[in-house]
Amino acid sequence: MMASVATANVVIVNPTHVAVALKYEPGAGAPTVVAKGAGVIAARIREEADKHHLPMVADIPLARTLYAACDVGQEIPVDLYDAVARVLAFVMALRRKGSVAGVHNIRPMAATR
């Protein structure tokens, strides 16, 4: 599982306790969980993400939900598509800016009236 972290597009973290690595290939279906863990395993996933200069996005509710709802090798559930798509769009924007490595926080979206 740890070797699969290198293939991920993003690691979603609950800063210290949970980490879920997702891989997304356009046209190949929904994003897939390639690694997940809590505690020591989450720390190891974050180390692998750092080693491979992968973006880590701090989103506590999403990290916890993905950890509880998905197994390694499984596509994310339909009800999480929007939340994960927002994270992937954020990561793509980071890539365009050239700054993906490290832990990032997604700013709350401005309310529209």
C-alpha distances in whole Angstrom, upper triangle without the diagonal:
4,5,5,7,10,11,11,15,15,13,16,17,19,20,19,18,15,13,11,10,12,13,16,18,22,24,20,21,19,16,13,10,7,6,8,10,13,15,14,10,12,14,11,9,13,13,11,13,16,15,15,17,16,18,17,19,21,22,22,23,20,17,19,19,16,14,17,17,14,11,8,10,13,15,17,20,23,25,22,23,26,24,21,23,25,22,21,25,25,22,24,27,26,25,28,29,27,26,22,20,21,21,23,25,26,30,32,33,37,39,41,44
4,5,5,8,10,11,14,14,12,15,15,18,18,17,17,14,12,11,10,12,13,17,19,23,25,22,22,21,17,15,12,9,7,9,10,13,14,12,9,10,11,8,7,10,10,7,10,12,12,12,15,13,16,15,18,20,21,21,23,21,17,19,20,17,16,19,20,17,14,11,13,16,18,19,22,25,26,24,24,26,24,21,24,25,21,21,24,24,21,23,26,24,23,27,28,25,23,20,18,18,18,21,24,25,29,31,33,36,39,41,44
4,5,6,8,10,14,14,14,17,18,21,21,20,20,18,15,14,11,13,13,16,18,22,24,21,22,21,18,15,13,9,9,12,14,17,18,16,13,14,14,11,10,12,12,8,10,13,11,11,14,13,16,17,20,22,23,24,26,23,20,22,23,20,18,22,22,19,16,13,13,17,18,20,24,26,28,25,25,27,25,22,24,26,22,21,24,24,21,23,26,24,22,26,27,24,23,20,18,19,20,23,25,27,30,32,34,38,40,42,46
4,5,5,7,11,12,12,15,16,20,20,20,20,17,13,11,9,10,9,13,14,18,20,17,18,17,14,11,10,6,7,10,13,16,18,17,13,14,15,12,10,13,13,9,10,14,13,11,14,12,15,15,18,20,21,22,23,20,18,20,20,17,16,19,19,16,14,10,10,13,15,16,20,23,24,22,21,24,22,19,21,22,19,18,21,22,19,20,23,22,20,24,25,23,22,18,17,18,19,21,23,24,28,30,31,35,37,39,43
4,5,5,9,9,8,12,13,17,17,17,17,14,11,9,6,8,9,12,15,18,21,18,19,17,14,12,10,6,6,9,11,15,16,15,12,11,12,10,7,9,10,6,7,10,10,8,11,9,11,11,14,17,18,19,21,18,15,18,19,16,15,18,19,16,14,11,12,14,15,16,20,22,24,20,20,22,20,17,19,20,17,16,19,19,16,18,21,19,18,22,23,20,19,15,14,14,15,17,20,21,25,27,28,32,34,37,40
4,6,8,10,10,14,16,19,19,20,20,17,14,13,9,10,10,13,14,18,20,18,20,18,15,14,12,9,10,13,15,18,20,18,15,14,15,12,10,11,11,7,7,10,9,6,9,8,11,12,16,18,20,22,24,21,18,21,22,19,19,22,22,19,18,14,14,17,18,19,22,25,26,23,22,24,22,19,20,21,18,16,19,19,16,17,20,18,16,20,21,18,17,14,13,14,16,18,21,22,26,28,29,33,36,38,41
4,7,9,11,14,17,20,21,21,22,19,15,13,9,9,7,9,11,14,17,15,16,15,12,11,11,8,10,13,16,20,22,20,17,16,17,15,12,14,14,11,10,13,12,9,11,9,12,13,16,19,20,22,24,20,18,21,21,18,18,22,21,18,17,13,12,15,15,16,20,22,24,21,20,22,21,17,18,20,17,15,18,18,15,16,19,18,16,19,21,18,18,15,14,16,17,19,21,22,26,28,29,32,35,36,40
4,6,7,11,13,17,18,19,19,16,12,10,6,5,4,8,10,13,16,14,15,13,10,9,8,7,9,11,14,17,20,19,16,14,16,14,11,12,13,10,9,12,12,10,11,8,9,10,13,16,17,19,20,17,15,18,18,15,15,19,18,15,15,12,12,13,13,14,18,19,21,17,17,18,17,13,15,16,13,11,15,15,12,13,16,15,14,18,19,17,16,13,13,14,15,16,18,19,22,24,25,29,31,33,36
4,7,10,13,17,18,19,20,17,13,11,8,6,5,6,9,12,15,14,14,13,9,10,10,10,12,14,17,19,21,21,19,16,18,17,13,13,15,13,10,13,14,11,10,7,7,9,11,14,15,18,19,16,15,18,18,15,17,20,19,17,17,15,14,15,14,14,18,19,20,16,15,16,15,11,12,13,10,8,11,11,8,9,13,12,11,14,16,14,14,10,11,13,13,14,16,16,19,21,22,26,28,30,33
4,6,10,13,14,16,17,14,10,8,6,6,7,9,12,14,18,17,16,14,10,11,10,10,11,12,14,16,19,19,16,14,15,15,11,11,13,12,8,11,13,11,10,6,5,6,7,11,12,14,16,13,12,15,16,13,14,18,17,16,16,15,15,16,14,14,17,18,19,15,15,15,13,10,11,12,8,8,11,10,7,10,13,11,11,15,16,15,13,9,10,10,10,11,13,13,17,19,20,24,26,28,32
4,6,10,11,12,13,10,6,5,4,6,9,12,15,17,20,19,18,16,12,12,10,10,9,9,11,13,15,15,13,10,11,12,8,8,11,10,7,10,13,11,11,7,6,5,6,9,10,12,14,11,9,12,14,11,12,15,16,14,15,13,15,15,15,14,17,19,19,15,16,16,14,11,13,13,10,10,14,12,10,13,16,14,14,18,18,17,15,11,11,10,9,10,12,13,17,19,20,24,27,29,32
4,7,9,11,11,8,6,5,6,8,11,13,17,19,22,20,19,16,12,12,10,12,11,9,11,12,14,16,14,10,12,13,10,9,13,13,10,13,16,15,14,11,9,6,5,6,6,8,10,8,6,9,11,9,10,13,14,13,15,14,16,16,15,13,15,17,17,13,14,14,11,9,12,12,9,10,13,12,11,14,16,15,16,19,20,19,17,13,13,11,9,10,10,11,15,16,18,22,24,26,30
4,5,7,8,6,4,6,9,11,15,17,21,23,25,24,23,19,16,16,13,14,12,10,10,10,11,13,12,8,10,12,10,8,12,13,11,13,16,16,15,12,10,7,6,5,6,7,9,8,5,8,11,10,10,13,15,14,16,16,18,18,18,16,18,20,19,15,17,17,14,13,16,15,12,14,17,15,14,17,19,17,19,22,22,21,18,15,14,11,9,10,10,12,15,16,19,23,25,28,31
4,6,6,5,6,9,12,14,18,20,24,26,28,27,25,22,19,18,16,17,14,12,11,9,10,13,13,9,11,14,12,11,14,16,14,16,19,19,18,16,14,10,9,6,6,4,8,8,6,7,10,11,10,13,15,16,17,17,20,20,20,17,19,21,19,16,19,18,15,15,18,17,14,17,19,17,17,21,21,20,22,25,24,24,21,18,17,14,11,11,11,13,15,16,19,23,24,27,31
4,6,7,8,11,13,16,19,22,25,27,30,29,28,24,21,21,18,19,16,14,12,11,11,13,13,9,9,13,12,9,13,15,13,14,17,18,17,15,13,9,9,6,8,7,11,12,9,11,14,14,13,16,19,19,20,20,23,23,23,20,22,24,23,20,21,21,17,17,20,18,15,18,20,18,17,21,21,19,21,24,23,23,19,17,15,12,9,10,10,13,15,17,20,23,25,29,32
4,6,8,12,14,17,21,24,27,30,32,31,29,26,23,22,19,19,16,13,11,9,7,9,11,7,7,11,11,9,12,14,14,14,17,19,18,16,15,12,12,10,11,10,13,14,11,12,15,15,13,16,19,19,20,20,23,23,24,22,24,26,25,22,24,24,20,20,23,22,19,21,23,21,20,24,25,22,24,27,26,25,22,19,17,14,11,14,14,17,19,21,24,27,29,32,35
4,7,11,14,17,20,23,27,29,32,30,28,25,22,20,17,18,14,11,8,5,5,8,9,6,8,11,11,10,13,15,15,16,19,20,20,18,17,13,13,11,12,9,12,13,9,9,13,13,11,13,16,16,17,17,21,21,22,20,22,25,23,20,23,23,20,19,23,22,19,21,24,22,21,25,26,24,26,29,29,28,24,21,19,16,14,16,16,18,21,22,25,28,30,33,36
4,7,10,13,17,20,23,26,28,26,25,21,18,17,13,14,11,8,6,4,7,9,8,5,8,10,9,9,13,14,13,15,18,19,19,16,15,12,12,10,10,8,10,10,6,7,10,10,7,10,13,13,14,14,17,17,18,16,18,21,20,17,19,20,17,16,20,19,16,18,22,20,19,23,24,22,24,27,27,26,23,20,18,16,13,15,15,17,20,21,24,27,29,32,35
4,7,10,13,16,20,23,25,23,22,19,15,14,11,11,8,6,6,7,9,10,8,5,8,9,7,7,11,11,10,13,15,15,15,13,12,9,10,9,10,10,12,10,6,8,11,9,8,11,13,12,13,12,15,15,16,15,17,20,19,16,18,19,16,14,17,17,14,16,19,18,16,20,21,20,21,24,24,23,20,17,15,13,12,13,14,16,19,21,23,27,28,31,35
4,6,10,13,17,19,22,19,18,15,12,10,7,8,6,4,7,9,12,13,10,8,11,11,8,9,13,12,11,14,16,15,16,12,12,9,10,11,11,11,12,9,6,9,10,7,6,10,11,9,10,9,12,12,12,11,14,17,17,13,15,17,14,11,15,16,13,13,17,16,15,18,20,19,20,23,24,23,20,17,16,15,13,14,15,16,20,21,23,26,28,31,34
4,7,10,14,17,19,17,16,14,10,8,6,6,5,6,9,12,15,15,12,10,12,12,8,9,12,10,9,12,14,12,13,10,10,9,10,12,13,14,15,12,10,12,13,10,10,13,14,11,11,9,11,12,12,11,15,17,18,15,15,17,15,11,14,15,12,12,16,15,13,16,18,17,17,21,22,20,18,15,14,14,13,14,16,17,20,22,23,27,29,31,35
4,7,10,13,15,13,13,10,6,5,5,6,7,9,12,15,18,19,15,13,16,15,11,13,15,13,11,15,16,14,14,11,11,10,11,14,14,15,16,12,11,14,13,10,11,14,13,11,11,9,10,10,9,9,13,15,16,12,12,14,13,9,11,13,10,9,13,14,12,14,17,16,16,19,21,20,19,15,15,16,15,15,17,17,20,21,22,26,28,30,33
4,7,10,12,10,11,9,5,5,6,6,9,12,15,19,21,22,18,17,19,17,14,15,17,14,13,16,17,14,15,11,12,13,14,17,17,19,19,15,15,17,17,13,15,18,16,13,13,11,10,11,9,10,14,16,17,14,13,16,15,11,12,14,12,10,13,15,12,13,17,16,15,18,20,19,19,15,16,17,17,17,19,19,22,24,24,28,30,31,35
4,6,9,8,8,7,4,6,9,10,13,15,19,22,25,25,22,20,22,21,17,18,20,18,16,19,20,16,17,13,14,15,15,18,18,20,20,16,16,19,18,15,17,19,17,15,16,14,12,12,10,10,14,14,16,14,12,14,14,10,10,13,11,8,11,14,12,12,15,16,15,17,20,19,19,16,17,19,19,19,20,19,22,23,23,27,28,29,33
4,6,5,7,8,7,9,12,12,16,18,22,25,28,28,25,23,25,24,20,21,23,20,18,21,21,18,18,16,16,18,18,22,22,24,24,20,20,23,22,18,20,23,21,18,18,16,14,14,12,13,16,16,19,17,14,16,17,13,12,15,14,11,13,16,14,13,17,17,16,18,21,20,21,18,19,22,22,22,23,22,25,26,26,29,31,31,35
4,6,7,8,9,12,15,16,19,22,25,28,31,31,28,26,28,27,24,24,26,23,21,24,25,21,21,18,18,20,20,23,23,25,25,21,22,25,23,20,23,25,22,20,21,19,17,16,13,14,17,16,19,17,14,15,17,14,12,15,15,11,12,16,14,12,16,18,16,17,20,20,21,19,21,23,24,23,24,22,25,26,25,28,29,30,33
4,6,9,10,13,16,18,21,23,27,30,33,34,30,29,31,30,26,27,29,26,24,27,28,24,24,22,22,23,23,26,25,28,27,23,24,27,24,21,24,26,23,21,21,20,17,16,13,15,17,16,19,18,15,17,19,16,14,17,18,14,16,19,18,16,19,21,20,21,24,24,25,23,25,27,27,26,27,25,28,28,27,30,31,31,34
4,7,8,10,14,15,18,21,24,28,31,31,28,27,29,28,24,26,27,24,23,26,26,23,24,21,21,22,23,25,25,27,26,22,23,25,23,20,22,23,21,18,18,17,14,13,11,13,15,15,18,17,14,17,18,15,14,18,18,15,17,20,18,17,21,22,21,22,26,25,26,23,25,27,27,26,27,26,29,29,28,32,33,33,36
4,7,9,12,14,18,20,23,26,30,30,27,26,28,27,24,25,28,25,23,26,27,24,25,21,21,22,22,24,23,25,23,20,20,22,20,17,20,21,18,15,16,16,13,11,8,10,11,11,14,14,11,14,16,13,12,16,16,14,16,19,18,18,21,23,22,23,26,26,26,23,25,27,26,25,26,24,27,27,26,30,30,31,34
4,6,10,12,15,17,20,23,27,28,24,23,25,25,21,23,25,23,21,24,26,23,23,19,19,19,18,21,19,21,20,16,17,19,16,13,16,17,14,12,14,14,11,9,6,6,8,8,11,10,8,11,12,10,10,13,13,12,14,17,16,16,20,21,20,22,25,25,25,22,23,24,23,23,23,21,24,24,23,27,28,28,31
4,7,9,12,14,17,20,23,24,21,19,22,21,18,19,21,19,17,21,22,19,19,16,15,16,15,18,17,19,18,14,14,16,15,11,14,16,14,11,12,11,10,9,6,6,9,10,13,10,9,11,12,8,9,12,11,10,13,15,14,14,18,18,18,20,23,22,22,18,20,21,20,19,20,19,22,23,23,26,27,28,32
4,6,9,11,15,18,21,22,18,17,20,19,16,17,20,18,16,20,21,18,19,16,16,16,16,18,17,19,18,14,14,16,14,11,12,14,12,9,9,8,6,6,4,6,10,12,14,12,11,14,14,11,12,15,14,12,16,18,16,17,20,21,20,23,25,24,23,20,20,21,20,21,21,21,24,25,25,29,30,32,35
4,6,7,11,14,18,18,15,14,17,16,12,15,17,15,14,18,19,17,18,15,15,14,15,16,16,17,16,13,11,13,12,8,9,12,10,7,7,5,5,6,6,7,11,14,15,12,13,16,14,11,14,16,14,13,17,18,16,18,21,21,21,24,26,24,23,19,19,19,19,19,20,20,24,24,25,29,31,32,36
4,7,11,14,17,17,13,13,15,14,11,13,15,12,12,16,16,15,16,13,15,14,16,18,18,19,19,16,14,16,15,12,11,14,14,10,9,5,6,8,9,11,14,17,19,16,16,19,18,14,17,19,16,15,19,20,17,19,22,21,21,24,26,24,23,19,18,19,19,20,21,22,26,27,28,32,33,35,39
4,7,11,13,13,9,9,12,10,8,11,13,11,11,15,15,14,16,13,14,13,15,16,16,17,18,15,12,14,14,11,10,13,13,10,8,6,8,10,12,12,16,19,20,17,18,20,18,15,18,20,17,17,20,20,18,20,23,22,22,25,26,25,23,19,18,18,17,19,20,21,25,26,28,32,33,36,39
4,7,10,11,8,7,10,10,8,10,13,12,12,15,17,16,18,15,15,13,14,14,14,14,15,13,9,10,12,9,7,10,11,9,8,7,10,11,13,12,15,19,19,16,18,20,17,15,18,20,17,17,21,21,19,22,24,23,23,27,27,26,24,20,19,18,17,18,19,20,24,25,27,31,32,35,38
4,7,8,5,5,8,9,7,10,12,12,13,16,17,18,19,17,17,14,15,15,15,14,15,14,10,10,12,10,7,10,12,11,10,10,13,14,16,16,18,21,21,18,21,22,20,18,21,22,19,20,24,23,21,24,26,25,25,29,29,28,25,22,20,18,17,19,20,21,25,26,28,32,33,36,39
4,6,5,5,8,9,9,11,13,14,15,17,19,20,21,18,18,15,16,14,15,13,14,14,10,10,12,12,8,11,14,13,13,13,17,17,19,18,20,23,22,20,22,24,21,19,23,23,20,22,25,24,23,26,28,26,27,31,31,29,26,23,21,19,17,19,20,21,24,25,28,31,33,36,39
4,5,5,6,9,10,11,13,15,15,17,19,20,21,19,19,16,17,15,16,14,16,17,13,12,16,15,12,14,17,17,17,16,20,21,23,22,24,27,26,23,26,27,23,22,26,26,23,24,28,26,24,28,29,27,28,32,32,30,27,24,21,19,17,20,20,23,26,27,30,33,35,38,41
4,5,5,6,9,10,11,12,14,15,16,19,20,19,19,17,18,17,19,17,19,19,16,16,19,18,14,17,20,19,18,17,20,22,24,23,26,29,28,25,28,29,26,24,27,27,24,25,29,27,25,29,30,28,28,32,32,30,27,24,21,19,18,21,22,25,28,29,32,35,37,40,44
4,5,5,6,9,10,11,12,14,15,17,18,17,18,15,17,17,18,17,19,18,14,14,17,15,12,15,17,16,14,13,17,18,20,20,23,26,26,23,25,27,24,22,25,25,22,23,26,25,23,26,28,26,27,30,30,28,26,22,20,18,17,20,21,24,27,28,31,35,36,39,43
4,5,5,6,9,10,10,12,14,15,16,14,15,12,13,13,14,13,15,15,11,12,15,13,10,14,16,15,14,13,17,18,19,18,21,24,24,21,22,24,21,19,22,22,19,20,23,22,20,23,25,23,24,27,27,26,23,19,17,15,14,16,18,20,23,25,27,31,33,36,39
4,5,5,6,9,10,11,12,14,15,14,15,12,14,14,16,15,18,17,14,15,18,17,14,17,20,19,18,17,20,21,23,22,25,27,27,24,25,26,23,21,24,24,20,22,25,23,21,24,26,23,24,27,27,25,22,19,16,14,13,16,18,21,24,26,29,32,34,37,41
4,5,5,6,9,10,10,12,14,13,15,13,16,16,18,18,20,19,16,17,20,18,15,18,21,19,18,15,18,20,22,22,25,28,28,25,26,27,24,22,25,25,21,22,25,24,21,24,26,23,24,27,27,25,22,19,16,14,15,18,20,23,26,28,31,34,36,39,43
4,5,5,6,9,10,11,12,11,12,10,13,14,16,16,18,16,13,15,17,15,13,17,18,16,15,13,15,17,19,18,22,25,25,21,22,24,21,18,21,22,18,18,22,20,18,21,23,20,21,24,24,22,20,16,14,13,13,16,18,20,24,26,28,31,34,36,40
4,5,5,6,9,10,10,9,10,8,11,11,14,15,17,16,13,15,18,16,15,18,20,18,18,16,18,20,21,20,23,26,25,22,23,24,21,18,21,21,17,18,21,19,16,19,21,18,19,22,22,20,17,14,11,9,9,13,15,18,21,23,26,29,32,35,38
4,5,5,6,9,10,10,12,11,14,15,18,18,21,20,17,19,21,19,18,21,23,21,21,18,20,22,23,23,26,29,29,25,26,27,24,22,24,24,20,20,23,21,19,21,23,20,20,24,23,21,18,15,12,10,12,15,18,21,24,27,29,32,35,38,41
4,5,5,6,8,8,11,11,14,16,19,20,22,20,17,19,22,19,18,21,23,20,19,16,18,20,21,21,25,28,28,25,25,26,24,21,23,23,19,19,22,21,18,20,22,19,19,22,22,20,17,14,12,11,13,16,19,21,25,27,29,33,36,38,42
4,5,5,6,5,7,7,11,13,16,17,20,18,15,18,20,17,17,21,22,19,19,16,18,20,20,20,23,25,26,22,22,23,21,18,20,20,16,16,18,17,14,16,18,16,15,19,19,16,14,11,8,8,10,13,16,18,21,24,26,29,32,35,38
4,5,5,6,8,9,12,14,17,19,22,20,18,21,23,21,20,24,25,23,23,20,22,23,24,23,27,29,29,25,25,26,23,20,22,22,18,18,20,18,15,18,19,16,15,19,18,16,13,10,7,7,9,12,16,18,22,25,27,30,33,36,39
4,6,8,11,12,16,18,21,22,25,23,20,23,25,23,22,26,27,24,24,21,22,24,25,25,28,31,31,28,27,28,26,23,24,24,21,20,22,21,17,19,21,18,17,21,20,17,15,13,9,10,13,16,20,22,25,28,30,33,36,39,43
4,6,9,11,15,18,20,22,25,22,20,23,25,22,22,25,26,23,23,19,20,22,22,23,27,28,29,26,25,26,24,21,22,22,19,17,20,19,15,17,19,16,14,18,18,15,13,11,8,10,13,16,19,21,24,27,29,32,35,37,41
4,7,9,13,16,19,21,24,21,19,23,24,22,22,26,26,24,24,21,22,24,23,23,27,28,29,25,24,25,23,20,21,20,17,16,18,16,12,14,16,12,11,15,15,11,10,7,5,7,10,13,16,18,21,24,26,29,32,34,38
4,6,10,13,16,18,20,18,16,20,21,18,19,22,23,21,21,18,19,20,20,19,23,25,25,21,21,21,19,16,17,17,13,12,15,13,10,12,14,11,10,14,14,12,10,6,5,7,9,11,14,16,19,22,23,27,30,32,35
4,6,10,12,15,18,15,14,18,19,17,18,21,22,20,21,19,20,21,20,19,22,23,23,19,19,19,16,14,15,14,10,10,12,10,7,10,11,9,9,13,13,11,9,5,5,5,6,7,10,12,15,18,20,23,26,28,32
4,6,9,12,14,13,11,14,16,14,15,19,19,18,19,18,19,20,19,17,20,22,22,18,18,18,15,13,15,14,10,11,13,11,9,13,14,11,13,16,16,15,12,8,7,6,5,6,9,11,14,17,19,22,25,27,31
4,6,9,12,10,9,13,14,13,14,17,18,18,19,19,20,20,19,17,19,20,19,15,16,15,12,11,13,11,7,10,12,9,8,12,13,11,13,16,16,16,13,10,10,8,6,5,6,7,11,13,15,19,21,24,28
4,6,9,9,8,11,13,13,14,16,18,18,20,20,22,21,20,18,20,21,19,16,17,16,13,12,15,13,10,13,15,12,12,16,16,14,17,20,19,19,16,13,13,10,7,6,5,7,10,12,15,18,21,24,27
4,6,5,6,9,10,11,12,14,15,16,19,19,21,20,19,16,17,18,16,13,15,14,10,10,13,11,9,12,14,12,13,17,17,16,19,21,21,21,18,16,16,14,10,9,7,8,10,11,13,17,19,22,25
4,6,5,6,9,10,11,12,14,16,18,19,21,20,20,16,17,19,17,14,16,16,12,13,16,14,12,16,18,16,17,20,21,20,22,25,25,25,22,19,19,16,13,12,10,11,13,13,16,19,21,24,27
4,6,5,6,9,10,11,12,14,17,19,21,19,18,15,15,16,14,11,14,14,10,12,15,14,13,16,18,17,18,21,22,21,24,26,26,27,24,21,21,19,16,15,13,13,14,13,16,19,20,22,25
4,5,5,6,8,10,10,12,15,16,18,16,15,11,12,13,11,8,11,11,7,8,12,11,10,13,15,14,15,18,19,19,21,24,24,25,22,19,20,18,15,14,12,12,14,14,16,19,20,23,26
4,6,5,6,9,10,11,13,14,16,15,15,12,13,16,14,11,13,14,11,10,14,13,11,14,17,16,16,19,20,19,21,24,24,24,22,18,18,16,13,13,13,13,16,16,18,22,23,26,29
4,6,5,6,9,10,13,14,17,16,16,13,14,16,14,12,15,16,13,13,17,16,15,17,20,19,19,23,24,23,25,28,28,28,25,22,22,20,17,17,16,16,18,18,20,24,25,27,30
4,5,5,6,8,12,14,16,14,13,10,10,13,11,9,12,13,11,11,15,15,14,16,19,19,19,22,24,24,25,28,29,29,27,23,23,22,19,18,17,17,19,18,20,23,24,26,29
4,5,5,6,9,10,12,11,10,7,9,12,11,8,11,13,10,10,13,14,13,14,18,18,18,20,22,22,23,26,27,27,25,21,21,20,18,18,17,17,20,20,21,25,25,28,31
4,6,6,8,9,12,11,12,10,12,15,14,12,15,17,14,13,17,18,16,17,21,20,20,23,25,24,25,28,29,28,26,23,22,20,18,19,18,19,22,22,24,27,28,31,34
4,6,8,11,14,12,13,11,11,15,13,12,15,17,15,15,19,20,18,20,23,23,23,26,28,27,28,31,32,32,30,26,26,24,22,22,21,21,24,23,25,29,29,31,34
4,7,10,12,10,10,8,8,11,11,10,13,15,14,13,17,18,17,19,22,22,22,25,27,27,28,31,32,32,30,26,26,25,23,23,22,22,24,24,25,28,29,31,33
4,7,8,6,8,6,8,11,12,11,13,16,15,13,16,18,17,18,21,22,21,23,26,26,26,29,31,30,28,25,25,24,22,23,22,22,25,25,26,30,30,32,35
4,6,5,8,9,11,14,16,14,16,19,18,16,19,21,19,19,23,24,23,25,28,27,27,31,32,31,29,26,25,25,23,24,24,25,28,28,29,33,34,36,39
4,6,9,10,13,16,18,16,17,20,19,16,19,21,19,19,22,23,21,23,26,26,25,29,30,29,27,24,23,23,22,23,24,24,28,29,30,34,35,37,40
4,7,9,12,15,18,16,16,20,19,16,18,21,19,18,22,23,21,23,26,26,25,28,30,29,28,24,24,24,24,25,26,26,29,30,30,34,35,37,40
4,6,9,12,14,13,13,17,17,14,16,19,18,17,21,22,21,22,26,26,25,28,30,30,28,25,25,25,24,25,25,25,28,28,29,32,33,35,38
4,6,9,12,10,10,14,14,11,13,16,16,15,18,20,19,20,23,24,23,26,28,28,27,23,24,24,23,23,24,23,26,26,26,29,30,31,34
4,7,8,7,7,11,11,9,11,14,13,13,16,18,17,19,22,22,23,25,27,27,26,22,23,23,22,21,21,20,23,22,23,26,27,28,31
4,5,6,7,10,11,10,12,15,15,15,18,20,20,21,24,25,25,28,30,30,29,25,26,26,24,23,23,21,24,23,23,26,26,27,30
4,5,5,8,10,10,11,14,15,15,17,19,20,21,23,25,25,27,29,30,29,26,28,28,26,24,23,21,23,22,22,25,24,25,28
4,6,7,8,10,11,13,14,16,17,19,20,21,23,25,26,28,29,30,29,26,28,27,25,23,22,20,21,20,19,22,22,23,25
4,6,5,6,8,10,11,12,14,16,17,18,20,21,23,25,26,27,25,22,24,23,21,20,18,16,18,17,17,21,21,22,25
4,6,5,6,9,10,10,12,14,15,16,18,20,21,22,24,25,24,21,23,23,21,20,19,16,19,18,17,20,21,22,24
4,6,5,6,9,10,10,12,14,15,16,18,20,21,23,24,23,21,23,23,21,18,17,14,16,15,14,17,17,18,21
4,5,5,7,9,10,11,13,15,16,17,19,20,22,23,21,19,21,20,17,15,14,11,13,12,12,16,16,18,21
4,5,5,6,9,10,11,12,14,15,16,19,20,21,19,17,18,18,16,14,14,12,15,15,15,18,20,21,24
4,5,5,6,8,10,10,12,14,15,17,18,20,19,16,19,19,18,16,15,12,15,15,14,17,19,20,23
4,6,5,6,9,10,11,12,14,16,17,18,17,15,18,18,16,13,12,9,11,11,10,14,16,17,20
4,5,5,6,9,10,11,12,14,15,16,15,12,14,14,12,10,10,8,11,12,12,16,18,20,23
4,5,5,6,9,10,10,12,14,15,14,12,14,15,14,12,13,11,14,15,15,18,21,22,25
4,5,5,6,9,10,11,13,14,14,12,15,16,16,13,13,11,13,14,13,16,19,19,23
4,5,5,6,9,10,11,12,11,10,13,13,12,9,10,7,10,12,12,15,18,19,23
4,5,5,6,9,10,10,9,7,10,11,11,9,11,10,13,15,15,19,21,23,27
4,5,5,6,9,10,10,9,12,14,15,13,14,13,15,17,17,20,22,23,27
4,5,5,6,9,9,9,13,14,14,12,13,11,13,16,15,17,20,21,25
4,5,5,6,5,5,9,11,11,9,11,11,13,16,16,19,22,24,27
4,5,5,6,6,9,12,14,12,15,14,17,20,20,22,25,27,30
4,5,8,9,13,15,17,15,17,16,18,20,20,22,25,26,29
4,6,8,11,14,15,13,15,15,16,20,19,21,25,26,29
4,6,9,12,14,13,16,17,18,22,22,24,28,29,33
4,6,8,11,10,13,14,16,20,20,23,26,28,32
4,7,9,8,12,13,16,19,20,23,26,28,32
4,7,9,12,14,17,21,22,25,28,31,34
4,6,10,13,16,19,21,24,27,30,34
4,7,10,13,16,18,22,25,27,31
4,7,9,13,15,18,21,24,27
4,6,9,12,15,18,21,24
4,6,8,12,15,17,21
4,6,9,12,15,18
4,6,9,12,15
4,6,9,13
4,6,10
4,7
4
